[in-house]
Amino acid sequence: MSDAAARETLALLDGHSLAYRAFFALPEDLATSTGQLTNAVYGFSTMLVKLLTEHHPDRVAVMFDQGRPTQRLEVLPDYKGHREETPDALRSQLPLIDEVLDALAIPRVSREDTEADDLIAAYARQAVGADMEVLVVTGDRDAFQVVDDHVRVLYTRRGVTDTVLMDAAAITEKYGVEPARYPMLAALRGDPSDNIPGVPGVGDKTAAKLLSDYGDLDTLLARVDEVSGKRGAALAEHAEAVRLGYRVACLDAELEVPVALDALRMGEPDLEAVRRVFATLEFRQLWERLDSQVLRPATAQAGASLDDVAVERAGPGDLAGWIAARRAEAEIAVVAQVAGHRPHRRLTAVGLAGDEAVAVAAELDELAEQDRAALGELLADPNRPLVVHGAKGLRHGAGGWGWSLAGVVLDVELAAYLCQPQERVYDLEALARHRLGVELAGDTEDAGQLALDVAADRQRVGLAAHALDRLVPTVRADLAEREQLALHDEVELPLTPVLARMEAAGIAVDLAVLEDLAGSLGSRVDALRAEIHSLAGREFNPDSPKQLQQVLFDELGLPKTKRIQTGYSTDAQALAPIADPHPVVERLLDYRE
């Protein structure tokens, strides 16, 4: 058998277990700006990203419960009978979890009237037989029974991020039995989550001691008369319940699986779909982690780059010739490298692409006067259609040479904002990665910055222009699909020169007035803080939610507000309804303003 390090690792996730854990662990008010609850899908996605970034499985799939576990219900009619129906707030998020998985091309597997942990047991058995390592991700301890030399469990203890990696040694140390006998221990101890009754008064340690003394459940129950005292009497009384509990606690590793083992692998993620889903759910930080640590490295590993794209490096006289050779009606993609602070900026290098020509790049200080004149005329000609990324910045940079900018027909940065206004950045590098599946920054230390800033050489600027030219069809299609073309063409784009002129003109500021205002506000804040301390009876930091909770709810005994993950809410909306019982609340609200 091959060495473990050389084996492929298959990660099997219990979808419903992780979704439930996330839903009940994270704040109920975790939602998007449109009101869509996201605590379950956020927690699930966090666990998924944690798995992909920290454990790097070769294969991954998510198992889901489907229907009623009829076989277990036939054995134990009250199996999970105490559980309430899935809350609507959680049920509404399950399709969102499906969207996340589908965008990432991660298989979802379910089987009629089957629980996810049975599927996990069956696939784990097959995977070990196929010479794989298996990592089970779940909050259900039933999965401990499948652990062996090649199967481990990443167990979520609390929430979804507090995890512990359980191998055979860890399970034996914690529960006193090896993994294969864990269902026996569960049958004796009972499992409230599954409504398995167990034996009254028997916990983990007692169950482990009994199994250690008698070897297995059948032997223990056959010799129950040897167990003295109340414990023996309880075992005898509940022997049948223990037998039934053991039957439902055992997972069905021989189950016929609905999807072949070989299909349980992550496919090629739809980068645009992933970005769109995470943007819609407003998972910005989670997206950045997934993008930088999973998607971007995968793209780079797949060899998706522009390194093989030809770029003409223009010397004196070359740029004017390239521009003259282009058709007057052809759209030209323009990427500029600039220096200086807005609005006092100046073009230092430029990349041009379009008209099915090889992209060209040049540093302006190295060009002949005729090249710079041709570039200035191209930018200023209202009849030469230009595609840019950041029209304002290009306008400022051109102004540093005394040129104007007139022919812009598409600003890709602006269009990206119109299509996805909830995003935080719209740099060319990210757009190329997610829309085209290519890298502009390569392995440079500045990866993640605007493509025209990642390197000073002309090759990089030319590649950026090439990518910008390739982005045009997909960006225009997005605008059309969202019915935003008119907004871009008739409102936003014509507004950019106005905004650029405003930035160039600046704003007049009366420093003396601002200093007087700062002084008066500072005095007011100091006075309010002193009044708050006097009303509370002691000094504390009113900007600290933890200290504020202690003063308001523990010391002053005010009515508790909405429950949150860190205690009780102290935001203005939560405090307003309890302003009457004590004057300190009103002063706090004034202080917050």
Phi, psi and omega in degrees: 000145185288159176296146184302324182295335182270351181283152169286147176252127176256122176263126180243117183256138174271099189301310182292322178301313181291322179294317178297314180303314182295317184299316184272349181266329185262156184304141181291340181266012176287110187207165176282172179295343178269357178099359179288120177296140184223011185298320181289313182291328177293313179298318178298313181296324177298315179296321180295314179296320177301316179298311185292325184274331185257334185245342172050057178293149177282328179227153180206143176206155182241127180263142179231146171294150174214126178072200182259140178285077191301321182296318179289324179293329176293327179280314184227092185304334180270009181304121182055022185290338181277350183287138177283164176300151177304124180302143180301325180296329175278317181303324182291343182265347181298319175298330178291322175297320176300319180297318179299313182294318181294320179296324179275000179059041177259124183299142171249130185232134174211164181215138184306131177057037183226141177270153184299323184290337173290319176298320179298316180298318182292315180292324178299317179298314180296319183295318178297320177296335179266016174069039177248159165268149182233135174238113179266131181245114187197163171251012182257119182291344177304332182292345181300333183291343181270355183290136173209203183297338184239005180233128176234161179240125170269099190265129178271109184283309178224133183063221181232350181255342176274095186240158175222138181270116184254116170254186184299319181296319181294320180293316179297319180294321184281320188251350178080005176224154176286162186307320184299333181262007179300320178299329177294315178299317180296323180294322179286316183286326188090161180218098183302328183294331179255002181065032173273118192291319184070196181250125179304133178086358181255118176250195182301312185294317179295316180298318179296321179295318179296317179291326177294321181286324188248352173093307180209175186292317181300315180295318179300312183289330177290332183245030185299335180293346179277346180275120189275164170070202183296329180296315179296319179296318179295320178298315180297319182293325186252019184301317182293322178296324179294317180298316180293320178299321179295320181297320181279339179282337180284131177276151184266088181286349179265007182303141174283116186276149184278343182229140182297146180304321184294340181279351183275076178211148179288127180276201179277112182297144172276097188303318180292321179294320178298312180300318182295317180297312182293327177291318179298320179280353179063038177265067189293307183294322179294321177297316181298321179292315179298317182295311186285328187256343182238301188289314182295313176299324179294321178297316180294321181295327180285357176081019180280097180213175179253015185299334183267003179279131181284138176227128177277123179266107189283132171256188180306127178090343185284320186293320178299320178294320180297316181294319182295333182281349182274145177294144185297328183271354183285136177287135179246124176277130183239121173240129184240145170256133187233161177229156179098175182255142179299136002268004184271072184244163184212133177297134175246331178210156182217145172238136180234142177211159178134174179058031177059026180257160173296134179299150180235147178221147183205149170265128190297327181291342181267354185275158173284162181300325180294329178291314180296323178295318179296320178294315179299320179293322178298314182292326186272348185282114181292346181263359176257106184292128182240142172248129185227172172234097184093075184296324181297314180298318178295322180296316178297317181296320177294324180298334177296339176258003181083017181260161174249173179230120189231333192259021184291125178249343179209125172253106185296324177297314179296318180296320178298321177296316181297325181281326182225072185294343181279350178289160179261329182229149181225038184291158185295325179299313181293319179297319179295321181293314187275329181268326184250344182072031180233157179254135174260328188273343180056226182257020181292155182293339183265018181306137181107344178273173178304134187305323182286358178251355189281339179202149184273346187287155182294329180303315183295317180295322177294320177296322178297320177295320176300314180295319179299318178298320180289336181285340188305309183300316183291324179291318178295323178296320177296316178299317181294317181299324181267007180055044182247004181300314181295321178299318179293310188286325190256342183239297190290312182295315177297341181280339185298319177294330177295313180295321179297318179294324177296318178296321179293322181286324181079186183233134177282132181235130176268099185298324181297318179296317180296321179294320177296318180296317179298320180295315182292319178294320179298319179295320179296318179297317179298318180295317178296318180298318179295320179294320178298316179297320181295316180292326181280340180090000177195167176275143175200173181267105181292350177273354180264112178303323181295312179294323181295318176301316182299315182292311187289312190263327181271314186273316181270345176068030179288157178303136182287143181268198182298134179288132176232179186298327184260013179133249180230144185294140175236021178284168187300320182296324180283327183281332185306316182293343181251025182287332185290318186300334183209133184294343182296331182293317180298320178294323177297319179294321175297319180297321180296325181292000000 
